[in-house]
């Protein structure tokens, strides 16, 4: 292979990196891959066939393959591995070269790396990529942030490799600095919330109604054809059909009920707290994953608080219909929380996000793609500065139509004993958000009582303090 012939490089040839290389090559771009694992480089060479792809296990050889000014993408785990790759690349780069971090990096780390590299004359893009293995190979949603001119250098590659919806690529320039990684973080936070809500509907139907896996498959398959249409609902229907090769039983029933996380959900909650934006459904989803790890304590608590799950009574089909509508309400509320966080971060972090564009590039390729996103696009198209999706006329009408089903499901679950904290907190958020008066006056009085934190009055401007124990 001749040197300096390849348009873009990829560091990290794991499942995501290798598939994205093949995707870009399918679109006619020449791509060089690098990994210090020779087996991964060889796997790329075998899969690439006649494509314009080359691989290297030596970083010097890899750099020599790339056309100047170089554009190098990384797909490695967040944290120390990213810094390690950058450190290894720097001695071989020239001013004007571009490094692209396409992993799930924490947005504050992205800002720090961008500043450090800019001081050395190296451009840096923080790019969120969603879609998993299948998306990487056949079209992910791509969320780039950083210098606009740096994005323009790779725009054609990204647009070609991204998923398409009605011919539109699911990629757009989002904003400066860490905008891309912040948007991807919130995407994952919404993903946590929706997955939790789906798990709760599963529990209600499994333990509350006694549905078997075939029946569960049928319900989710039916839901995926209607207003709940979306990737996560679709794959949920498939999961209940998968047979375990080892036992012959359904695989889902052989999986331990402990859910792990890699950090993006937690970062979403932390960031929301720092920006003082309430996202309780997403927070709850993170917390329940944490709770799932305490399986021994849960067993002990179950022995102490002995209250069997009570089977739900009434017409089963009616309940399932109500449950689907309650799920839709919970999903809409979860998306609203995530978009509200993006709205505040857009101003406070200087991203100046176009939230219609964000929703548009989430319609295809990514994990949270769903029919609902078309309505979200329309909402931000109608009102660019919309602070919360629950204030949009069209979406609010839909939520009003579904809220009574959510209330009924929460009530039934409470009586039954099936835990649905995500749906419960979603309803709580809705009721608090729509309440013109909240009992926060009592909280302020309490704060002033024990800490002299002062309070504001309804009938006068300024701050006030009361000696509460003084007669």
Buried (B, 14 or more C-beta within 10 A) or exposed (E): BEEEBBBBBBBBBBBBBBBBBBBBBEBEBBBBBBBBEEEBBBBBEEBBEEBBBBBBBEBEBBBBBBBEEBBBBBBBEBBEBBBEBBEEBBEBBEEEBBBBBBBBBBBEBBBEBBEBBEEEEBBBBBBBBBBBBEBBBBBBBBBBBBBEEBBEBBBEBBBBBBBBBEEBBBBBBBBBBBBBBBBBBBBBBBBBBBBBBBBBBBBBBBBBBEBEBEBBBBBBBBBBEEBBBBBBBBBBBEBBBEEEEEEEEBBBEEEEEEBEBEBBBBBBBBBBEEBEBBBBBBBBBBBBBEBBEEEEEEEEEEEEEEEEBEEBEEEBEEBBBBBBBBBBBBBBBBBBBBBBBBBBBBEEBEBEBBBBBBBBBBBBBBBBBBBBBEBBBBBBEEBEEBEBBBBBEEBBEBBEEBBEBBBBBBEBBEEBEBBBBBBBBBBBBBEEBEEEEEEEEEEBEEEBBEEEBEBEEEEEEEEEEEEEEEE
